[in-house]
Amino acid sequence: MIVIKNTAAITDPVTYMSESSPDKIELFFDRIHPSTNTYMRWHWTRVSEEVEIWHWLVKAALKGKKVRFERPVVSTDYYFTDNRDRDRGNYIPKFLIDALVKEGILKDDSCKAIKEEMPEIHLKQNIRGMKITIREVVDPQ
């Protein structure tokens, strides 16, 4: 079970990094980035501010750890407290992936460099937040 404090204060974000194995990390956030439909309507300055916020949140979750993935698979889980239907294609974690590239966790965000899985949407949860999982592709022996 994920325990995330339900707060929107940027001054006190709840972020957490879990390292369950050397080939995988999970980052937890107490907030959800804006949907594609929302941020595509924003002025570029507001988008730029949101990019900076997510970079700061990713940096806080990493707590100075430097992990690098060469062949990453990225998956995301979104937790909503309501039961409203959502379009999974609207929840692509662009801001987070850009921050992971900036922090050196991912070498690039191109289709040749990472594999992104479709997000999972969890409704009627006791928390609102999101989890991004990055794992290394491991070749079968």
N, C-alpha and C positions, 0 to 999 in steps of 0.2 A: 504494500500500500504506500502511496506517495503522500507525504504530509507536507503541504505547502500552506504557509500563512496567506490568507486572502487580503492582500494589501496592494494598493496601486501607487504607493509613495515611492518615487524614484530615489529618495534619500535613504530608504530602508528596504532595499529589494531582498527578496528571498530567492537566493540562487544556490545551487548545490551541484557538485560534480561527484558522480559515482564512478569508481573504477572497479568494475566487477571482474575484469580480466585485463591482461596487458594489450589485448587486441580490441578493446571496446571502452568507450566512455559514454556516460549519460549526463546531460545537463538539464536541470530542472529550473523552471522559472514560475514565479507567482503571477505572471501576466501572459497575455497572448498578443503577439504582434498583430497589427491591423491586417485585415483581409486584403487580397489583391484589389477587389472592387472598391474598397475604401481608399487605399493609398494611391491608386491610379488617378483619383480625382483631386489629390492634394497638389498644392503649389510645391515646386521643387525645394524651396527652403524648408518646408515642413517635412518633406521626405528626408532631406539631409539631417534634420534634427533627430528624426526617428532612427536613422542609421546610426548616429552617434550614441543614442540611448542604448540600442541593442549591442553596440560594440562594448560599451561600458558594462552592460549586464553580463555579456559573455566573459569579459575580462574578470569580473568579480566572481563568476562561477568557477573559472579555471584556477583562481587563487594562486597565480604564478606558475602553475604547472605547465610544462612544455611537452606536449605529446604531438607526434606528427604521424599522419596516416598517408601512406603511399597509394593505396588502392581502396579508398573508403566507400562504404555504403552508408547513406544518411537516411534515417527514418525519424518521423515526428509523431507524437501523440498529443492531442489537444483535449483538455478536460473542461467541459462547460457544466455549469450548475443548472441550466434550464434544459428544456426538451425541444428547443427550436431546431428544425432541420437545417443543415448547412451543406454547402457545396464543397467537397473535399478539395477540388481544384483551386479554390479561393484561398487555401491555407498552405501556400508554398513558403517555406522559411527563408526567403531571400535575404532579409536583414541579418539573420543569424549566420547563414552560410558566408555572407560577405565578411562578417566579423571573424568567423573561424579562419578564413583565408588571411585576413589582416593580422591575426594572432599567430599565424604559421602552423595551425593545426591541420589545415587542408592546404595543399600546394596550389590549387586552382579550383575554380568553380565551373569549369567547362564540362560538357557531357563526356569528354574523353578522360577527365580527371576524377570525377565522382559519379556514383550511381545514387539517384534519389528515389526512394520509394514513395508511393502515394501516402499521404498522411492518414492517420487513424483518428477518428472523431469519437469521443466518449461523451455521451449526454447524461444528464441527471446525476452528476457527480457531486460529492460533498466539497469539492474544491474547484477553483477555476485556475487554470495554468496550463503549462505545456512542458513536454519533455522532448529533447532531441537526442538521438542515439547515433553515435558514429562508431562504426566497427570496421575493422580491416578485413578485406576479402582474404580468406585463408584457402589456399589451394589444397584439394584433397590429396592425401598421401597415397 
